Amino acid sequence: MSNRDLSMLTPKELARIERDIARKHIGKFPWLAVTAGIGAFLCWLALWPLVFMDVIPAWAGFVAATVLAIIGYLPSHEAQHDIIARPGSRLRWLNEVVGHVSTVPLALPFDLARATHREHHLHTNHPELDPDYGSSAAGPLKAIWTAIQNIQPRSKGGHNAYSRTLLRLGRKDVLKGAALYRATWFLTLFTLAWTGHAIEAAALWWLPHHVGYVYIQYYLSWAPHHPANETARYRNTRSFRAALGNIGSLGMQYHVVHHLHPRIPFLRTPQAYWEMKPVLEAQGARVEDL
């Protein structure tokens, strides 16, 4: 159907076409996400003896750990949306395992990530209700600087914004769990440093945590929503062309589809986007991939 034909349809008719396209991609089991989530965690664990025994240098371990921490967020993101398995289903345990272990290299509590990410979807770009709104910035360099500021102890964004969100939701259980998680992380790093392994601890967990957060905030929070000044369904996120390509941007070039249909698996989002693109344009979505 041509763009001219689509322009003659009502929003309801366009939405029906859009949903039909989405249904083709929903319900496919994300084997790669499961494999990548568990595999990234196991590879990260393997880095520790390799670095401790000087099989690879600490700097190489840092690079590998950072890449694994960043990659690990994507399978966790699938689990946050119950794409691996819905509550009550036979493989629900696998959804939870992938969600929890894949974010260990990033030192990110899965329950915190899931609760706050759902609020982001419900209140995208709302200055007070979107926990990721603090990543907003005027341009790419300012976005990176803002992400760095957000990992500081007294920042308005980052974990502090997540804490405020959980308190607003009355989810003190998740907040307490996240506090225990972070305390355990700090204790582990301190113990490693105390026993003479500060360099290894920094290279394999502390630095990947911080670098990974900055990278993820840039590509998952800032780039798909910039300038984050609209909240309408077809306007609160966008498609865009990333300098590092689809892999380097963690697939966020097609984030508009994810917000409209969050149960489409990550790897099927690009295909769904290109099939939906004329419909999205007719609906007034922010299609900015040129």
C-alpha positions as CSV (number, residue, x, y, z in Angstrom):
1,M,0.0,0.0,0.0
2,S,1.4,3.4,-1.0
3,N,1.9,6.4,1.3
4,R,-0.9,8.1,-0.6
5,D,-3.3,5.3,0.1
6,L,-2.3,5.3,3.8
7,S,-3.0,9.0,4.1
8,M,-6.6,8.3,3.2
9,L,-7.1,5.9,6.1
10,T,-8.3,6.9,9.6
11,P,-6.0,6.6,12.7
12,K,-8.0,3.5,13.7
13,E,-7.5,1.8,10.3
14,L,-3.8,2.6,10.4
15,A,-3.6,1.3,14.0
16,R,-5.2,-2.0,12.8
17,I,-2.5,-2.4,10.1
18,E,0.2,-1.6,12.6
19,R,-1.1,-4.2,15.0
20,D,-1.3,-6.8,12.3
21,I,2.4,-6.2,11.5
22,A,3.3,-6.4,15.2
23,R,1.5,-9.7,15.7
24,K,3.8,-11.3,13.1
25,H,6.8,-10.6,15.3
26,I,5.3,-11.2,18.8
27,G,5.5,-14.6,20.4
28,K,8.7,-15.8,18.8
29,F,10.9,-17.3,21.5
30,P,14.1,-15.2,21.8
31,W,16.7,-18.0,21.9
32,L,19.5,-15.6,21.1
33,A,18.6,-13.3,24.1
34,V,18.6,-16.3,26.4
35,T,21.9,-17.6,25.1
36,A,23.5,-14.1,25.1
37,G,22.3,-13.3,28.6
38,I,23.6,-16.5,30.2
39,G,26.6,-16.6,27.9
40,A,27.7,-13.0,28.7
41,F,27.4,-13.8,32.4
42,L,29.5,-17.0,32.1
43,C,32.1,-15.2,30.0
44,W,32.3,-12.4,32.6
45,L,32.9,-15.0,35.3
46,A,35.6,-16.6,33.2
47,L,37.5,-13.2,33.0
48,W,38.3,-13.3,36.8
49,P,40.6,-16.3,36.8
50,L,42.1,-15.3,33.5
51,V,43.0,-11.9,34.9
52,F,44.0,-13.2,38.3
53,M,46.4,-15.7,36.8
54,D,47.8,-13.2,34.3
55,V,46.6,-15.1,31.3
56,I,45.2,-11.8,30.0
57,P,46.2,-8.3,31.2
58,A,43.8,-6.3,33.4
59,W,43.3,-3.7,30.6
60,A,42.0,-6.4,28.3
61,G,39.8,-7.8,31.0
62,F,38.4,-4.3,31.5
63,V,37.5,-4.0,27.8
64,A,35.9,-7.4,27.7
65,A,34.0,-6.9,31.0
66,T,32.7,-3.6,29.8
67,V,31.4,-5.0,26.5
68,L,29.8,-7.9,28.4
69,A,28.2,-5.6,30.9
70,I,26.7,-3.5,28.1
71,I,25.6,-6.5,26.0
72,G,24.1,-8.1,29.1
73,Y,21.5,-5.4,29.5
74,L,19.7,-6.3,26.3
75,P,18.7,-9.9,27.4
76,S,17.7,-8.4,30.8
77,H,15.5,-5.9,28.9
78,E,13.8,-8.7,27.2
79,A,13.1,-10.3,30.6
80,Q,11.8,-7.0,32.0
81,H,9.1,-7.1,29.3
82,D,8.4,-10.8,30.0
83,I,9.3,-11.6,26.4
84,I,11.1,-14.8,27.3
85,A,8.2,-16.1,29.3
86,R,5.0,-14.5,30.8
87,P,4.1,-14.8,34.5
88,G,2.6,-18.3,35.2
89,S,4.0,-19.9,32.1
90,R,6.2,-23.0,32.1
91,L,9.4,-21.2,31.4
92,R,8.9,-18.3,33.7
93,W,11.9,-19.4,35.7
94,L,14.1,-18.9,32.7
95,N,12.8,-15.4,32.2
96,E,13.8,-14.6,35.8
97,V,17.2,-16.3,35.6
98,V,18.2,-14.5,32.4
99,G,17.0,-11.2,33.9
100,H,19.0,-11.5,37.1
101,V,22.3,-13.0,35.8
102,S,22.7,-10.9,32.7
103,T,22.9,-7.6,34.7
104,V,25.4,-8.9,37.2
105,P,28.4,-7.6,35.2
106,L,26.7,-4.2,35.2
107,A,26.0,-4.5,39.0
108,L,22.3,-3.6,38.3
109,P,19.5,-5.2,40.4
110,F,17.1,-6.8,38.0
111,D,14.0,-6.0,40.1
112,L,14.9,-2.3,40.3
113,A,15.5,-2.2,36.5
114,R,12.2,-3.9,35.7
115,A,10.1,-1.7,38.1
116,T,11.6,1.6,36.9
117,H,11.7,0.6,33.2
118,R,8.0,-0.1,33.3
119,E,7.4,3.4,34.8
120,H,9.5,4.8,31.9
121,H,7.1,3.2,29.4
122,L,4.1,4.5,31.3
123,H,5.3,8.0,31.6
124,T,7.8,8.6,28.9
125,N,9.3,12.1,28.9
126,H,7.3,13.2,31.9
127,P,9.6,15.5,33.9
128,E,8.4,14.1,37.3
129,L,7.2,10.6,36.6
130,D,9.7,9.2,34.0
131,P,12.7,7.9,36.0
132,D,14.9,8.3,32.9
133,Y,14.0,11.9,32.3
134,G,17.2,13.0,34.0
135,S,19.2,11.8,31.0
136,S,17.8,14.6,28.9
137,A,20.4,17.0,27.4
138,A,20.7,19.5,24.5
139,G,23.1,17.4,22.4
140,P,25.4,14.3,22.3
141,L,28.3,15.7,24.2
142,K,26.0,17.2,26.9
143,A,24.2,13.8,27.0
144,I,27.5,12.0,27.8
145,W,28.3,14.6,30.5
146,T,24.8,14.3,32.0
147,A,25.2,10.5,32.1
148,I,28.5,10.9,33.9
149,Q,26.9,13.3,36.4
150,N,24.0,10.9,36.9
151,I,26.3,8.2,38.3
152,Q,27.6,10.6,41.0
153,P,26.3,10.1,44.6
154,R,24.3,13.4,44.7
155,S,22.9,13.4,41.2
156,K,19.2,14.0,40.4
157,G,19.1,11.2,37.9
158,G,20.4,7.7,37.7
159,H,19.9,5.6,40.9
160,N,18.6,8.5,42.9
161,A,15.8,9.0,40.3
162,Y,15.1,5.2,40.5
163,S,14.9,5.5,44.3
164,R,12.4,8.3,44.2
165,T,10.3,6.3,41.7
166,L,10.2,3.2,43.9
167,L,9.2,5.3,46.9
168,R,6.4,6.9,44.9
169,L,5.2,3.5,43.9
170,G,5.4,2.2,47.5
171,R,7.9,-0.5,46.4
172,K,10.1,-0.3,49.4
173,D,10.7,-4.1,49.0
174,V,12.5,-3.5,45.7
175,L,14.3,-0.5,47.1
176,K,15.6,-2.5,50.1
177,G,16.6,-5.3,47.8
178,A,18.5,-2.9,45.6
179,A,20.2,-1.3,48.7
180,L,21.3,-4.8,49.8
181,Y,22.5,-5.6,46.3
182,R,24.6,-2.5,46.1
183,A,26.0,-2.9,49.6
184,T,27.1,-6.5,48.7
185,W,28.7,-5.1,45.6
186,F,30.7,-2.5,47.5
187,L,31.6,-5.1,50.2
188,T,32.9,-7.4,47.5
189,L,35.0,-4.7,45.9
190,F,36.3,-3.6,49.2
191,T,37.3,-7.2,50.1
192,L,39.1,-7.7,46.8
193,A,41.0,-4.4,47.3
194,W,41.8,-5.4,51.0
195,T,43.3,-8.7,49.8
196,G,45.5,-7.0,47.2
197,H,43.3,-7.2,44.1
198,A,42.1,-3.6,43.8
199,I,43.3,-3.4,40.1
200,E,41.4,-6.6,39.2
201,A,38.3,-5.4,41.0
202,A,38.3,-2.0,39.3
203,A,39.0,-3.5,35.8
204,L,36.4,-6.3,35.9
205,W,33.5,-4.7,37.8
206,W,33.9,-1.2,39.1
207,L,34.9,0.5,35.8
208,P,32.6,-1.6,33.6
209,H,29.7,-0.6,35.9
210,H,30.3,3.1,35.4
211,V,31.3,3.0,31.7
212,G,28.4,0.7,30.9
213,Y,25.9,2.9,32.7
214,V,27.1,6.0,30.7
215,Y,26.9,4.1,27.4
216,I,23.4,2.7,28.2
217,Q,22.0,6.0,29.4
218,Y,23.3,7.6,26.2
219,Y,21.8,5.1,23.7
220,L,18.8,3.7,25.6
221,S,17.7,6.9,27.4
222,W,18.9,10.0,25.6
223,A,19.2,9.2,21.9
224,P,15.8,7.5,21.3
225,H,13.9,10.3,23.1
226,H,15.8,13.4,22.4
227,P,14.7,16.2,22.9
228,A,12.3,14.5,25.3
229,N,9.7,17.3,25.1
230,E,6.6,15.3,23.9
231,T,4.6,12.6,25.7
232,A,2.1,11.6,23.0
233,R,2.1,7.9,22.0
234,Y,3.6,8.5,18.5
235,R,5.8,11.4,19.5
236,N,7.5,10.4,22.8
237,T,10.3,8.4,21.1
238,R,11.8,8.2,17.6
239,S,13.8,6.3,15.1
240,F,17.2,7.7,14.3
241,R,20.5,7.0,12.5
242,A,23.3,6.1,14.9
243,A,26.9,6.9,14.0
244,L,27.9,3.5,15.4
245,G,25.2,1.6,13.5
246,N,22.5,-0.7,14.8
247,I,24.9,-2.9,16.7
248,G,26.8,0.0,18.3
249,S,23.6,1.7,19.3
250,L,22.3,-1.6,20.8
251,G,19.5,-1.6,18.3
252,M,18.0,1.6,19.6
253,Q,17.7,3.1,16.1
254,Y,14.2,1.6,16.0
255,H,13.2,2.4,19.5
256,V,9.9,3.9,18.3
257,V,8.6,0.4,17.5
258,H,9.7,-0.9,21.0
259,H,7.6,1.8,22.7
260,L,4.6,1.1,20.6
261,H,4.9,-2.7,20.8
262,P,7.2,-3.6,23.7
263,R,6.6,-7.3,23.4
264,I,8.3,-7.6,20.0
265,P,11.7,-9.3,20.6
266,F,14.7,-7.1,20.3
267,L,16.2,-8.9,17.2
268,R,12.9,-8.6,15.3
269,T,12.4,-4.9,15.9
270,P,14.4,-3.7,12.9
271,Q,12.3,-5.9,10.5
272,A,9.1,-4.8,12.2
273,Y,10.2,-1.1,11.9
274,W,10.8,-1.3,8.1
275,E,7.4,-3.0,7.6
276,M,5.7,-0.4,9.8
277,K,7.5,2.7,8.6
278,P,4.9,4.0,6.1
279,V,2.2,3.4,8.7
280,L,4.2,5.2,11.4
281,E,4.8,8.1,9.1
282,A,1.0,8.3,8.4
283,Q,0.4,8.3,12.1
284,G,2.7,11.3,12.6
285,A,5.5,9.3,14.4
286,R,9.0,10.8,14.7
287,V,10.6,8.8,11.9
288,E,14.0,10.4,11.7
289,D,16.3,7.7,10.2
290,L,17.6,9.8,7.4
